[in-house]
């Protein structure tokens, strides 16, 4: 058990983070961002500006919020419209100019340094109730991403190491 604790204390974010960072442009439309997330089978990504600086995080929850906003808007717009007209498809909602990543992303970005301990990353995620932390360079550009699953995988690997060592 001592080995496991020591191993977990020495692991750094850079040891477990994903270096293949999928980014979305803050100015991109949400549909394009959704296609990017689906294509890479991920539920969130850093949103970057023209200089590739991280300006937010776009997550699956942001799409839920977008959909809830659109449903509430549709309900208001359809009040008093006959049901047969509603179901005909004649009143299909169209994308709005504001349907861009920057309007729905979380702009308060919690980040972590590559040299930070994995334990520090886990504590930060717990304290802020997030599942991913971008790892940024000195210029604010993504170097990697550490997720809660990456931390769980590191824990499993450290446990397996202990079994093999002990």
Buried (B, 14 or more C-beta within 10 A) or exposed (E): EEBBEEBBEEBBBBBBBBEEBBBBBBEBBBEEBBEBBEEEEBBBBBBBBEEBBBBBBBBEBBBEEBEEBBEEEEEEEBEEEEEEEEEEEEEEEEEEEEBBBBBBBBEEBBBBBBEBBBBBBBEBBEEEEBBBBBBBBEEBBBBBBBBBEBBEEBBEBBBEEBEEEE
